[in-house]
Amino acid sequence: MNRERALKIVLVLVGLIFVAFAYPVVMFLWKPNREEAAVPMMLSVYVTLGVFVLLAARNPSANRSLIAFTAWSSLAHAAVMLVQSFQMANERGHLLGGVALFGVVGSRCSCWRAQRNPPHPRPALRVGWNEDV
């Protein structure tokens, strides 16, 4: 399997996982819980990111910055959740599950970065006077 195809598979899987967060968002909005108001807001950002990751899977080399953002933001999210898992013992299982999910997403997206498109050769510049014009 070539690198580009593997990256497309990773992006589709990540996009589907992120889009699947739509279900908890709907459930939070259906039965609001005032104690965890930030959760549906955060998940809605991931749902949106998932849609764009799915679109980026069509042509990964044209969407390198989105893939890099997905990788780095997932790793940052995993790092914050890891620190919080030590601070909040009663939420440790939930947080470590998130660390695993976002850590895998971030590492896979950063490992399978898209290759840059080869630059198109530039036409030679004409220096001097052109009498044909």
N, CA, C and O atoms as a Tinker XYZ file with bonds, in Angstrom:
   532  protein
     1  N      0.866000   -1.175000    0.000000    73     2
     2  CA     0.000000    0.000000    0.000000    64     1     3
     3  C      0.905000    1.228000    0.000000    63     2     4     5
     4  O      1.825000    1.328000    0.812000    81     3
     5  N      0.643000    2.150000   -0.903000    73     3     6
     6  CA     1.488000    3.332000   -0.955000    64     5     7
     7  C      1.091000    4.334000    0.127000    63     6     8     9
     8  O      0.021000    4.245000    0.730000    81     7
     9  N      1.979000    5.274000    0.346000    73     7    10
    10  CA     1.823000    6.251000    1.426000    64     9    11
    11  C      0.557000    7.100000    1.263000    63    10    12    13
    12  O     -0.155000    7.350000    2.235000    81    11
    13  N      0.284000    7.535000    0.048000    73    11    14
    14  CA    -0.890000    8.380000   -0.215000    64    13    15
    15  C     -2.190000    7.639000    0.104000    63    14    16    17
    16  O     -3.107000    8.210000    0.694000    81    15
    17  N     -2.262000    6.389000   -0.282000    73    15    18
    18  CA    -3.468000    5.589000   -0.008000    64    17    19
    19  C     -3.643000    5.352000    1.491000    63    18    20    21
    20  O     -4.759000    5.420000    2.005000    81    19
    21  N     -2.556000    5.076000    2.183000    73    19    22
    22  CA    -2.623000    4.878000    3.635000    64    21    23
    23  C     -3.098000    6.159000    4.325000    63    22    24    25
    24  O     -3.909000    6.107000    5.250000    81    23
    25  N     -2.590000    7.303000    3.873000    73    23    26
    26  CA    -3.024000    8.572000    4.453000    64    25    27
    27  C     -4.512000    8.803000    4.210000    63    26    28    29
    28  O     -5.216000    9.268000    5.106000    81    27
    29  N     -4.993000    8.490000    3.028000    73    27    30
    30  CA    -6.420000    8.652000    2.732000    64    29    31
    31  C     -7.269000    7.791000    3.658000    63    30    32    33
    32  O     -8.315000    8.233000    4.133000    81    31
    33  N     -6.824000    6.568000    3.915000    73    31    34
    34  CA    -7.569000    5.685000    4.825000    64    33    35
    35  C     -7.580000    6.259000    6.237000    63    34    36    37
    36  O     -8.621000    6.269000    6.895000    81    35
    37  N     -6.428000    6.737000    6.708000    73    35    38
    38  CA    -6.346000    7.346000    8.043000    64    37    39
    39  C     -7.264000    8.554000    8.130000    63    38    40    41
    40  O     -7.978000    8.720000    9.119000    81    39
    41  N     -7.252000    9.400000    7.102000    73    39    42
    42  CA    -8.093000   10.601000    7.127000    64    41    43
    43  C     -9.574000   10.262000    7.130000    63    42    44    45
    44  O    -10.352000   10.911000    7.829000    81    43
    45  N     -9.973000    9.267000    6.370000    73    43    46
    46  CA   -11.383000    8.864000    6.366000    64    45    47
    47  C    -11.783000    8.330000    7.741000    63    46    48    49
    48  O    -12.856000    8.662000    8.245000    81    47
    49  N    -10.933000    7.509000    8.346000    73    47    50
    50  CA   -11.248000    6.985000    9.680000    64    49    51
    51  C    -11.338000    8.101000   10.714000    63    50    52    53
    52  O    -12.271000    8.133000   11.517000    81    51
    53  N    -10.372000    9.017000   10.696000    73    51    54
    54  CA   -10.390000   10.152000   11.635000    64    53    55
    55  C    -11.622000   11.011000   11.392000    63    54    56    57
    56  O    -12.294000   11.411000   12.342000    81    55
    57  N    -11.924000   11.299000   10.133000    73    55    58
    58  CA   -13.099000   12.110000    9.817000    64    57    59
    59  C    -14.381000   11.458000   10.301000    63    58    60    61
    60  O    -15.255000   12.135000   10.842000    81    59
    61  N    -14.502000   10.149000   10.112000    73    59    62
    62  CA   -15.710000    9.449000   10.571000    64    61    63
    63  C    -15.816000    9.433000   12.089000    63    62    64    65
    64  O    -16.910000    9.578000   12.635000    81    63
    65  N    -14.682000    9.256000   12.780000    73    63    66
    66  CA   -14.705000    9.303000   14.248000    64    65    67
    67  C    -15.155000   10.676000   14.720000    63    66    68    69
    68  O    -15.994000   10.782000   15.615000    81    67
    69  N    -14.603000   11.729000   14.123000    73    67    70
    70  CA   -14.973000   13.082000   14.543000    64    69    71
    71  C    -16.433000   13.403000   14.210000    63    70    72    73
    72  O    -17.122000   14.042000   15.004000    81    71
    73  N    -16.900000   12.965000   13.051000    73    71    74
    74  CA   -18.301000   13.203000   12.694000    64    73    75
    75  C    -19.234000   12.427000   13.618000    63    74    76    77
    76  O    -20.354000   12.862000   13.886000    81    75
    77  N    -18.768000   11.274000   14.103000    73    75    78
    78  CA   -19.587000   10.482000   15.032000    64    77    79
    79  C    -19.841000   11.220000   16.343000    63    78    80    81
    80  O    -20.764000   10.867000   17.076000    81    79
    81  N    -19.037000   12.240000   16.649000    73    79    82
    82  CA   -19.279000   13.045000   17.849000    64    81    83
    83  C    -20.577000   13.837000   17.743000    63    82    84    85
    84  O    -21.017000   14.437000   18.723000    81    83
    85  N    -21.189000   13.844000   16.567000    73    83    86
    86  CA   -22.468000   14.544000   16.404000    64    85    87
    87  C    -23.541000   13.921000   17.291000    63    86    88    89
    88  O    -24.415000   14.627000   17.795000    81    87
    89  N    -23.482000   12.604000   17.486000    73    87    90
    90  CA   -24.495000   11.939000   18.321000    64    89    91
    91  C    -24.471000   12.460000   19.765000    63    90    92    93
    92  O    -25.524000   12.836000   20.281000    81    91
    93  N    -23.303000   12.498000   20.442000    73    91    94
    94  CA   -23.311000   13.070000   21.791000    64    93    95
    95  C    -23.723000   14.544000   21.823000    63    94    96    97
    96  O    -24.346000   14.994000   22.785000    81    95
    97  N    -23.376000   15.295000   20.774000    73    95    98
    98  CA   -23.780000   16.704000   20.733000    64    97    99
    99  C    -25.303000   16.802000   20.736000    63    98   100   101
   100  O    -25.879000   17.590000   21.485000    81    99
   101  N    -25.947000   16.003000   19.898000    73    99   102
   102  CA   -27.414000   16.019000   19.843000    64   101   103
   103  C    -28.001000   15.592000   21.185000    63   102   104   105
   104  O    -28.984000   16.173000   21.646000    81   103
   105  N    -27.406000   14.585000   21.811000    73   103   106
   106  CA   -27.915000   14.121000   23.105000    64   105   107
   107  C    -27.753000   15.190000   24.187000    63   106   108   109
   108  O    -28.641000   15.371000   25.020000    81   107
   109  N    -26.612000   15.902000   24.175000    73   107   110
   110  CA   -26.418000   16.992000   25.136000    64   109   111
   111  C    -27.439000   18.098000   24.915000    63   110   112   113
   112  O    -27.951000   18.673000   25.875000    81   111
   113  N    -27.734000   18.396000   23.664000    73   111   114
   114  CA   -28.689000   19.472000   23.376000    64   113   115
   115  C    -30.119000   19.025000   23.630000    63   114   116   117
   116  O    -30.974000   19.836000   23.985000    81   115
   117  N    -30.379000   17.741000   23.449000    73   115   118
   118  CA   -31.729000   17.220000   23.678000    64   117   119
   119  C    -32.085000   17.271000   25.157000    63   118   120   121
   120  O    -33.189000   17.666000   25.533000    81   119
   121  N    -31.128000   16.862000   25.990000    73   119   122
   122  CA   -31.314000   16.897000   27.444000    64   121   123
   123  C    -30.166000   17.694000   28.041000    63   122   124   125
   124  O    -29.137000   17.123000   28.404000    81   123
   125  N    -30.329000   19.005000   28.148000    73   123   126
   126  CA   -29.213000   19.848000   28.578000    64   125   127
   127  C    -28.760000   19.531000   30.007000    63   126   128   129
   128  O    -29.567000   19.263000   30.896000    81   127
   129  N    -27.444000   19.573000   30.187000    73   127   130
   130  CA   -26.825000   19.393000   31.490000    64   129   131
   131  C    -26.014000   20.652000   31.746000    63   130   132   133
   132  O    -24.987000   20.882000   31.108000    81   131
   133  N    -26.474000   21.452000   32.668000    73   131   134
   134  CA   -25.842000   22.752000   32.905000    64   133   135
   135  C    -24.431000   22.626000   33.469000    63   134   136   137
   136  O    -23.647000   23.571000   33.371000    81   135
   137  N    -24.098000   21.499000   34.046000    73   135   138
   138  CA   -22.772000   21.330000   34.635000    64   137   139
   139  C    -21.697000   21.129000   33.578000    63   138   140   141
   140  O    -20.539000   21.471000   33.815000    81   139
   141  N    -22.045000   20.588000   32.427000    73   139   142
   142  CA   -21.063000   20.319000   31.385000    64   141   143
   143  C    -21.432000   21.040000   30.092000    63   142   144   145
   144  O    -21.601000   20.413000   29.046000    81   143
   145  N    -21.552000   22.340000   30.173000    73   143   146
   146  CA   -21.967000   23.124000   29.012000    64   145   147
   147  C    -20.876000   23.185000   27.938000    63   146   148   149
   148  O    -21.182000   23.353000   26.758000    81   147
   149  N    -19.613000   23.049000   28.336000    73   147   150
   150  CA   -18.513000   23.176000   27.378000    64   149   151
   151  C    -18.361000   21.937000   26.503000    63   150   152   153
   152  O    -17.812000   22.026000   25.405000    81   151
   153  N    -18.833000   20.790000   26.965000    73   151   154
   154  CA   -18.636000   19.542000   26.217000    64   153   155
   155  C    -19.301000   19.588000   24.833000    63   154   156   157
   156  O    -18.634000   19.293000   23.841000    81   155
   157  N    -20.593000   19.949000   24.728000    73   155   158
   158  CA   -21.171000   19.980000   23.376000    64   157   159
   159  C    -20.533000   21.036000   22.482000    63   158   160   161
   160  O    -20.462000   20.855000   21.267000    81   159
   161  N    -20.068000   22.137000   23.069000    73   159   162
   162  CA   -19.395000   23.152000   22.249000    64   161   163
   163  C    -18.095000   22.599000   21.672000    63   162   164   165
   164  O    -17.803000   22.796000   20.493000    81   163
   165  N    -17.313000   21.905000   22.503000    73   163   166
   166  CA   -16.045000   21.332000   22.042000    64   165   167
   167  C    -16.294000   20.233000   21.012000    63   166   168   169
   168  O    -15.604000   20.170000   19.995000    81   167
   169  N    -17.256000   19.385000   21.262000    73   167   170
   170  CA   -17.551000   18.310000   20.323000    64   169   171
   171  C    -18.044000   18.843000   18.985000    63   170   172   173
   172  O    -17.761000   18.255000   17.941000    81   171
   173  N    -18.783000   19.957000   19.008000    73   171   174
   174  CA   -19.265000   20.518000   17.746000    64   173   175
   175  C    -18.101000   20.998000   16.875000    63   174   176   177
   176  O    -18.179000   20.941000   15.648000    81   175
   177  N    -17.035000   21.467000   17.500000    73   175   178
   178  CA   -15.841000   21.856000   16.741000    64   177   179
   179  C    -15.224000   20.622000   16.084000    63   178   180   181
   180  O    -14.788000   20.678000   14.934000    81   179
   181  N    -15.189000   19.509000   16.817000    73   179   182
   182  CA   -14.631000   18.283000   16.243000    64   181   183
   183  C    -15.509000   17.709000   15.141000    63   182   184   185
   184  O    -14.996000   17.138000   14.179000    81   183
   185  N    -16.815000   17.850000   15.265000    73   183   186
   186  CA   -17.711000   17.396000   14.190000    64   185   187
   187  C    -17.408000   18.186000   12.911000    63   186   188   189
   188  O    -17.304000   17.615000   11.826000    81   187
   189  N    -17.270000   19.489000   13.058000    73   187   190
   190  CA   -16.958000   20.342000   11.912000    64   189   191
   191  C    -15.598000   19.976000   11.317000    63   190   192   193
   192  O    -15.451000   19.876000   10.099000    81   191
   193  N    -14.611000   19.779000   12.184000    73   191   194
   194  CA   -13.286000   19.379000   11.710000    64   193   195
   195  C    -13.370000   18.042000   10.979000    63   194   196   197
   196  O    -12.693000   17.844000    9.970000    81   195
   197  N    -14.192000   17.129000   11.479000    73   195   198
   198  CA   -14.351000   15.822000   10.840000    64   197   199
   199  C    -14.871000   15.929000    9.417000    63   198   200   201
   200  O    -14.421000   15.202000    8.531000    81   199
   201  N    -15.816000   16.831000    9.197000    73   199   202
   202  CA   -16.344000   17.034000    7.840000    64   201   203
   203  C    -15.226000   17.488000    6.908000    63   202   204   205
   204  O    -15.107000   16.994000    5.786000    81   203
   205  N    -14.408000   18.428000    7.374000    73   203   206
   206  CA   -13.339000   18.935000    6.519000    64   205   207
   207  C    -12.213000   17.927000    6.349000    63   206   208   209
   208  O    -11.556000   17.914000    5.308000    81   207
   209  N    -11.976000   17.088000    7.341000    73   207   210
   210  CA   -10.973000   16.020000    7.184000    64   209   211
   211  C    -11.449000   15.014000    6.138000    63   210   212   213
   212  O    -10.655000   14.527000    5.334000    81   211
   213  N    -12.746000   14.706000    6.151000    73   211   214
   214  CA   -13.281000   13.813000    5.117000    64   213   215
   215  C    -13.111000   14.421000    3.726000    63   214   216   217
   216  O    -12.766000   13.717000    2.777000    81   215
   217  N    -13.351000   15.712000    3.605000    73   215   218
   218  CA   -13.142000   16.381000    2.311000    64   217   219
   219  C    -11.664000   16.390000    1.927000    63   218   220   221
   220  O    -11.326000   16.249000    0.752000    81   219
   221  N    -10.784000   16.556000    2.914000    73   219   222
   222  CA    -9.339000   16.584000    2.642000    64   221   223
   223  C     -8.822000   15.229000    2.196000    63   222   224   225
   224  O     -7.777000   15.147000    1.551000    81   223
   225  N     -9.538000   14.167000    2.531000    73   223   226
   226  CA    -9.091000   12.821000    2.152000    64   225   227
   227  C     -9.085000   12.632000    0.639000    63   226   228   229
   228  O     -8.392000   11.750000    0.132000    81   227
   229  N     -9.828000   13.428000   -0.070000    73   227   230
   230  CA    -9.835000   13.328000   -1.540000    64   229   231
   231  C     -8.480000   13.671000   -2.132000    63   230   232   233
   232  O     -8.006000   13.007000   -3.054000    81   231
   233  N     -7.859000   14.719000   -1.592000    73   231   234
   234  CA    -6.585000   15.194000   -2.123000    64   233   235
   235  C     -5.715000   15.668000   -0.959000    63   234   236   237
   236  O     -5.629000   16.870000   -0.709000    81   235
   237  N     -5.071000   14.747000   -0.246000    73   235   238
   238  CA    -4.303000   15.124000    0.943000    64   237   239
   239  C     -3.176000   16.119000    0.677000    63   238   240   241
   240  O     -2.920000   16.988000    1.511000    81   239
   241  N     -2.508000   16.014000   -0.447000    73   239   242
   242  CA    -1.387000   16.919000   -0.700000    64   241   243
   243  C     -1.840000   18.363000   -0.863000    63   242   244   245
   244  O     -1.043000   19.277000   -0.647000    81   243
   245  N     -3.077000   18.594000   -1.233000    73   243   246
   246  CA    -3.604000   19.955000   -1.352000    64   245   247
   247  C     -4.134000   20.470000   -0.021000    63   246   248   249
   248  O     -4.488000   21.644000    0.086000    81   247
   249  N     -4.196000   19.619000    0.988000    73   247   250
   250  CA    -4.766000   19.998000    2.291000    64   249   251
   251  C     -3.787000   19.730000    3.425000    63   250   252   253
   252  O     -4.189000   19.314000    4.512000    81   251
   253  N     -2.519000   19.964000    3.175000    73   251   254
   254  CA    -1.482000   19.681000    4.168000    64   253   255
   255  C     -1.673000   20.474000    5.449000    63   254   256   257
   256  O     -1.456000   19.938000    6.536000    81   255
   257  N     -2.069000   21.719000    5.353000    73   255   258
   258  CA    -2.206000   22.530000    6.569000    64   257   259
   259  C     -3.368000   22.040000    7.429000    63   258   260   261
   260  O     -3.272000   22.063000    8.656000    81   259
   261  N     -4.452000   21.601000    6.818000    73   259   262
   262  CA    -5.571000   21.059000    7.585000    64   261   263
   263  C     -5.164000   19.770000    8.291000    63   262   264   265
   264  O     -5.540000   19.544000    9.441000    81   263
   265  N     -4.398000   18.928000    7.607000    73   263   266
   266  CA    -3.931000   17.683000    8.206000    64   265   267
   267  C     -2.985000   17.989000    9.362000    63   266   268   269
   268  O     -3.063000   17.350000   10.411000    81   267
   269  N     -2.096000   18.958000    9.181000    73   267   270
   270  CA    -1.188000   19.357000   10.265000    64   269   271
   271  C     -1.964000   19.923000   11.447000    63   270   272   273
   272  O     -1.642000   19.624000   12.597000    81   271
   273  N     -2.982000   20.737000   11.178000    73   271   274
   274  CA    -3.812000   21.274000   12.259000    64   273   275
   275  C     -4.510000   20.150000   13.010000    63   274   276   277
   276  O     -4.570000   20.168000   14.240000    81   275
   277  N     -5.037000   19.177000   12.282000    73   275   278
   278  CA    -5.711000   18.041000   12.912000    64   277   279
   279  C     -4.739000   17.290000   13.812000    63   278   280   281
   280  O     -5.088000   16.925000   14.935000    81   279
   281  N     -3.537000   17.060000   13.333000    73   279   282
   282  CA    -2.541000   16.333000   14.121000    64   281   283
   283  C     -2.146000   17.109000   15.370000    63   282   284   285
   284  O     -2.207000   16.575000   16.477000    81   283
   285  N     -1.744000   18.361000   15.201000    73   283   286
   286  CA    -1.247000   19.139000   16.335000    64   285   287
   287  C     -2.342000   19.482000   17.336000    63   286   288   289
   288  O     -2.093000   19.475000   18.542000    81   287
   289  N     -3.536000   19.778000   16.868000    73   287   290
   290  CA    -4.612000   20.084000   17.819000    64   289   291
   291  C     -5.027000   18.840000   18.592000    63   290   292   293
   292  O     -5.390000   18.936000   19.765000    81   291
   293  N     -4.979000   17.681000   17.956000    73   291   294
   294  CA    -5.296000   16.437000   18.654000    64   293   295
   295  C     -4.237000   16.111000   19.701000    63   294   296   297
   296  O     -4.567000   15.677000   20.805000    81   295
   297  N     -2.965000   16.320000   19.359000    73   295   298
   298  CA    -1.906000   16.085000   20.334000    64   297   299
   299  C     -1.992000   17.069000   21.502000    63   298   300   301
   300  O     -1.766000   16.689000   22.651000    81   299
   301  N     -2.315000   18.325000   21.215000    73   299   302
   302  CA    -2.474000   19.309000   22.285000    64   301   303
   303  C     -3.649000   18.939000   23.192000    63   302   304   305
   304  O     -3.558000   19.046000   24.414000    81   303
   305  N     -4.743000   18.507000   22.586000    73   303   306
   306  CA    -5.917000   18.087000   23.359000    64   305   307
   307  C     -5.554000   16.890000   24.242000    63   306   308   309
   308  O     -5.944000   16.843000   25.409000    81   307
   309  N     -4.817000   15.929000   23.699000    73   307   310
   310  CA    -4.398000   14.758000   24.475000    64   309   311
   311  C     -3.497000   15.171000   25.641000    63   310   312   313
   312  O     -3.620000   14.624000   26.737000    81   311
   313  N     -2.602000   16.123000   25.418000    73   311   314
   314  CA    -1.701000   16.576000   26.484000    64   313   315
   315  C     -2.476000   17.234000   27.622000    63   314   316   317
   316  O     -2.195000   16.981000   28.793000    81   315
   317  N     -3.448000   18.076000   27.285000    73   315   318
   318  CA    -4.263000   18.726000   28.314000    64   317   319
   319  C     -5.062000   17.687000   29.088000    63   318   320   321
   320  O     -5.151000   17.757000   30.314000    81   319
   321  N     -5.638000   16.732000   28.385000    73   319   322
   322  CA    -6.421000   15.699000   29.068000    64   321   323
   323  C     -5.530000   14.823000   29.956000    63   322   324   325
   324  O     -5.978000   14.362000   31.006000    81   323
   325  N     -4.294000   14.591000   29.556000    73   323   326
   326  CA    -3.373000   13.805000   30.376000    64   325   327
   327  C     -3.086000   14.522000   31.693000    63   326   328   329
   328  O     -3.114000   13.908000   32.759000    81   327
   329  N     -2.811000   15.815000   31.615000    73   327   330
   330  CA    -2.573000   16.596000   32.836000    64   329   331
   331  C     -3.825000   16.583000   33.714000    63   330   332   333
   332  O     -3.729000   16.399000   34.927000    81   331
   333  N     -4.987000   16.776000   33.113000    73   331   334
   334  CA    -6.232000   16.776000   33.877000    64   333   335
   335  C     -6.514000   15.422000   34.519000    63   334   336   337
   336  O     -7.137000   15.363000   35.578000    81   335
   337  N     -6.068000   14.340000   33.900000    73   335   338
   338  CA    -6.313000   13.017000   34.480000    64   337   339
   339  C     -5.574000   12.843000   35.802000    63   338   340   341
   340  O     -6.019000   12.077000   36.656000    81   339
   341  N     -4.458000   13.536000   35.985000    73   339   342
   342  CA    -3.749000   13.493000   37.266000    64   341   343
   343  C     -4.395000   14.435000   38.287000    63   342   344   345
   344  O     -4.315000   14.194000   39.492000    81   343
   345  N     -5.024000   15.490000   37.813000    73   343   346
   346  CA    -5.641000   16.454000   38.713000    64   345   347
   347  C     -7.026000   16.036000   39.173000    63   346   348   349
   348  O     -7.440000   16.389000   40.277000    81   347
   349  N     -7.755000   15.289000   38.346000    73   347   350
   350  CA    -9.125000   14.891000   38.672000    64   349   351
   351  C     -9.226000   13.372000   38.691000    63   350   352   353
   352  O     -9.514000   12.741000   37.674000    81   351
   353  N     -8.987000   12.806000   39.853000    73   351   354
   354  CA    -8.958000   11.347000   39.976000    64   353   355
   355  C    -10.308000   10.708000   39.629000    63   354   356   357
   356  O    -10.352000    9.604000   39.086000    81   355
   357  N    -11.401000   11.399000   39.941000    73   355   358
   358  CA   -12.726000   10.822000   39.666000    64   357   359
   359  C    -13.061000   10.789000   38.178000    63   358   360   361
   360  O    -13.988000   10.081000   37.782000    81   359
   361  N    -12.341000   11.527000   37.348000    73   359   362
   362  CA   -12.570000   11.547000   35.907000    64   361   363
   363  C    -11.446000   10.856000   35.139000    63   362   364   365
   364  O    -11.401000   10.925000   33.911000    81   363
   365  N    -10.543000   10.193000   35.851000    73   363   366
   366  CA    -9.332000    9.650000   35.226000    64   365   367
   367  C     -9.621000    8.682000   34.080000    63   366   368   369
   368  O     -8.986000    8.782000   33.031000    81   367
   369  N    -10.548000    7.762000   34.248000    73   367   370
   370  CA   -10.839000    6.791000   33.195000    64   369   371
   371  C    -11.318000    7.458000   31.917000    63   370   372   373
   372  O    -10.861000    7.136000   30.820000    81   371
   373  N    -12.248000    8.397000   32.078000    73   371   374
   374  CA   -12.787000    9.137000   30.930000    64   373   375
   375  C    -11.676000    9.929000   30.244000    63   374   376   377
   376  O    -11.572000    9.929000   29.018000    81   375
   377  N    -10.859000   10.596000   31.033000    73   375   378
   378  CA    -9.803000   11.430000   30.459000    64   377   379
   379  C     -8.720000   10.597000   29.782000    63   378   380   381
   380  O     -8.237000   10.972000   28.714000    81   379
   381  N     -8.335000    9.486000   30.376000    73   379   382
   382  CA    -7.309000    8.644000   29.752000    64   381   383
   383  C     -7.813000    8.011000   28.455000    63   382   384   385
   384  O     -7.034000    7.775000   27.532000    81   383
   385  N     -9.110000    7.738000   28.388000    73   383   386
   386  CA    -9.686000    7.277000   27.120000    64   385   387
   387  C     -9.553000    8.334000   26.041000    63   386   388   389
   388  O     -9.241000    8.024000   24.891000    81   387
   389  N     -9.793000    9.594000   26.418000    73   387   390
   390  CA    -9.617000   10.703000   25.470000    64   389   391
   391  C     -8.167000   10.889000   25.068000    63   390   392   393
   392  O     -7.864000   11.193000   23.914000    81   391
   393  N     -7.259000   10.702000   26.046000    73   391   394
   394  CA    -5.825000   10.797000   25.743000    64   393   395
   395  C     -5.449000    9.755000   24.689000    63   394   396   397
   396  O     -4.727000   10.049000   23.736000    81   395
   397  N     -5.946000    8.546000   24.875000    73   395   398
   398  CA    -5.640000    7.483000   23.910000    64   397   399
   399  C     -6.192000    7.823000   22.529000    63   398   400   401
   400  O     -5.483000    7.707000   21.530000    81   399
   401  N     -7.456000    8.244000   22.470000    73   399   402
   402  CA    -8.085000    8.560000   21.180000    64   401   403
   403  C     -7.349000    9.691000   20.467000    63   402   404   405
   404  O     -6.930000    9.541000   19.320000    81   403
   405  N     -7.194000   10.824000   21.153000    73   403   406
   406  CA    -6.589000   11.985000   20.504000    64   405   407
   407  C     -5.090000   11.797000   20.278000    63   406   408   409
   408  O     -4.532000   12.352000   19.331000    81   407
   409  N     -4.440000   11.021000   21.136000    73   407   410
   410  CA    -3.025000   10.712000   20.920000    64   409   411
   411  C     -2.813000    9.884000   19.670000    63   410   412   413
   412  O     -1.890000   10.140000   18.897000    81   411
   413  N     -3.669000    8.889000   19.472000    73   411   414
   414  CA    -3.568000    8.054000   18.264000    64   413   415
   415  C     -3.893000    8.879000   17.021000    63   414   416   417
   416  O     -3.190000    8.793000   16.014000    81   415
   417  N     -4.953000    9.675000   17.093000    73   415   418
   418  CA    -5.319000   10.518000   15.937000    64   417   419
   419  C     -4.172000   11.464000   15.591000    63   418   420   421
   420  O     -3.785000   11.575000   14.428000    81   419
   421  N     -3.632000   12.142000   16.595000    73   419   422
   422  CA    -2.545000   13.092000   16.342000    64   421   423
   423  C     -1.301000   12.428000   15.800000    63   422   424   425
   424  O     -0.672000   12.935000   14.871000    81   423
   425  N     -0.941000   11.286000   16.383000    73   423   426
   426  CA     0.276000   10.618000   15.916000    64   425   427
   427  C      0.100000   10.043000   14.516000    63   426   428   429
   428  O      1.024000   10.118000   13.707000    81   427
   429  N     -1.049000    9.476000   14.214000    73   427   430
   430  CA    -1.282000    8.915000   12.876000    64   429   431
   431  C     -1.313000   10.014000   11.824000    63   430   432   433
   432  O     -0.740000    9.855000   10.746000    81   431
   433  N     -1.970000   11.118000   12.124000    73   431   434
   434  CA    -2.030000   12.206000   11.133000    64   433   435
   435  C     -0.661000   12.836000   10.922000    63   434   436   437
   436  O     -0.349000   13.269000    9.813000    81   435
   437  N      0.162000   12.897000   11.962000    73   435   438
   438  CA     1.484000   13.500000   11.780000    64   437   439
   439  C      2.451000   12.526000   11.114000    63   438   440   441
   440  O      3.349000   12.955000   10.389000    81   439
   441  N      2.288000   11.230000   11.344000    73   439   442
   442  CA     3.173000   10.243000   10.712000    64   441   443
   443  C      2.896000   10.093000    9.225000    63   442   444   445
   444  O      3.816000    9.870000    8.439000    81   443
   445  N      1.662000   10.212000    8.847000    73   443   446
   446  CA     1.279000    9.988000    7.446000    64   445   447
   447  C      1.052000   11.308000    6.720000    63   446   448   449
   448  O      0.109000   11.438000    5.940000    81   447
   449  N      1.916000   12.285000    6.978000    73   447   450
   450  CA     1.768000   13.583000    6.314000    64   449   451
   451  C      1.803000   13.424000    4.809000    63   450   452   453
   452  O      2.495000   12.562000    4.268000    81   451
   453  N      1.050000   14.264000    4.158000    73   451   454
   454  CA     1.011000   14.238000    2.691000    64   453   455
   455  C      2.306000   14.802000    2.130000    63   454   456   457
   456  O      2.901000   15.727000    2.683000    81   455
   457  N      2.717000   14.224000    1.032000    73   455   458
   458  CA     3.886000   14.733000    0.334000    64   457   459
   459  C      3.478000   15.967000   -0.462000    63   458   460   461
   460  O      2.354000   16.070000   -0.953000    81   459
   461  N      4.399000   16.878000   -0.575000    73   459   462
   462  CA     4.113000   18.071000   -1.372000    64   461   463
   463  C      4.034000   17.695000   -2.841000    63   462   464   465
   464  O      4.722000   16.791000   -3.314000    81   463
   465  N      3.175000   18.416000   -3.546000    73   463   466
   466  CA     3.127000   18.231000   -4.991000    64   465   467
   467  C      4.443000   18.708000   -5.576000    63   466   468   469
   468  O      4.969000   19.733000   -5.141000    81   467
   469  N      4.980000   18.004000   -6.535000    73   467   470
   470  CA     6.221000   18.485000   -7.137000    64   469   471
   471  C      5.974000   19.837000   -7.797000    63   470   472   473
   472  O      4.945000   20.033000   -8.444000    81   471
   473  N      6.902000   20.764000   -7.638000    73   471   474
   474  CA     6.696000   22.084000   -8.232000    64   473   475
   475  C      6.682000   22.000000   -9.753000    63   474   476   477
   476  O      7.438000   21.241000  -10.360000    81   475
   477  N      5.825000   22.778000  -10.337000    73   475   478
   478  CA     5.756000   22.833000  -11.790000    64   477   479
   479  C      6.928000   23.660000  -12.292000    63   478   480   481
   480  O      7.254000   24.690000  -11.702000    81   479
   481  N      7.559000   23.229000  -13.361000    73   479   482
   482  CA     8.689000   24.010000  -13.873000    64   481   483
   483  C      8.204000   25.370000  -14.375000    63   482   484   485
   484  O      7.195000   25.482000  -15.072000    81   483
   485  N      8.943000   26.365000  -14.002000    73   483   486
   486  CA     8.595000   27.719000  -14.448000    64   485   487
   487  C      9.124000   27.937000  -15.857000    63   486   488   489
   488  O     10.197000   27.452000  -16.216000    81   487
   489  N      8.364000   28.666000  -16.639000    73   487   490
   490  CA     8.886000   28.969000  -17.975000    64   489   491
   491  C     10.098000   29.892000  -17.859000    63   490   492   493
   492  O     10.190000   30.723000  -16.955000    81   491
   493  N     11.004000   29.723000  -18.784000    73   491   494
   494  CA    12.208000   30.546000  -18.760000    64   493   495
   495  C     11.838000   32.006000  -18.981000    63   494   496   497
   496  O     11.003000   32.326000  -19.826000    81   495
   497  N     12.463000   32.877000  -18.219000    73   495   498
   498  CA    12.245000   34.312000  -18.388000    64   497   499
   499  C     13.111000   34.812000  -19.537000    63   498   500   501
   500  O     14.276000   34.441000  -19.677000    81   499
   501  N     12.517000   35.648000  -20.336000    73   499   502
   502  CA    13.280000   36.218000  -21.437000    64   501   503
   503  C     13.856000   37.548000  -20.986000    63   502   504   505
   504  O     13.139000   38.456000  -20.564000    81   503
   505  N     15.134000   37.629000  -21.088000    73   503   506
   506  CA    15.818000   38.845000  -20.701000    64   505   507
   507  C     16.317000   39.511000  -21.980000    63   506   508   509
   508  O     16.948000   38.876000  -22.826000    81   507
   509  N     16.031000   40.754000  -22.096000    73   507   510
   510  CA    16.479000   41.467000  -23.279000    64   509   511
   511  C     15.309000   41.891000  -24.151000    63   510   512   513
   512  O     14.143000   41.746000  -23.785000    81   511
   513  N     15.652000   42.406000  -25.289000    73   511   514
   514  CA    14.664000   42.949000  -26.205000    64   513   515
   515  C     14.143000   41.854000  -27.111000    63   514   516   517
   516  O     14.919000   41.096000  -27.694000    81   515
   517  N     12.819000   41.771000  -27.229000    73   515   518
   518  CA    12.219000   40.786000  -28.109000    64   517   519
   519  C     11.663000   41.506000  -29.317000    63   518   520   521
   520  O     10.711000   42.275000  -29.188000    81   519
   521  N     12.235000   41.276000  -30.493000    73   519   522
   522  CA    11.829000   41.995000  -31.679000    64   521   523
   523  C     10.612000   41.387000  -32.346000    63   522   524   525
   524  O     10.044000   41.992000  -33.255000    81   523
   525  N     10.193000   40.188000  -31.910000    73   523   526
   526  CA     9.056000   39.521000  -32.530000    64   525   527
   527  C      7.736000   40.121000  -32.093000    63   526   528   529
   528  O      6.704000   39.839000  -32.702000    81   527
   529  N      7.739000   40.927000  -31.074000    73   527   530
   530  CA     6.487000   41.448000  -30.531000    64   529   531
   531  C      6.007000   42.622000  -31.304000    63   530   532
   532  O      4.962000   43.187000  -30.983000    81   531
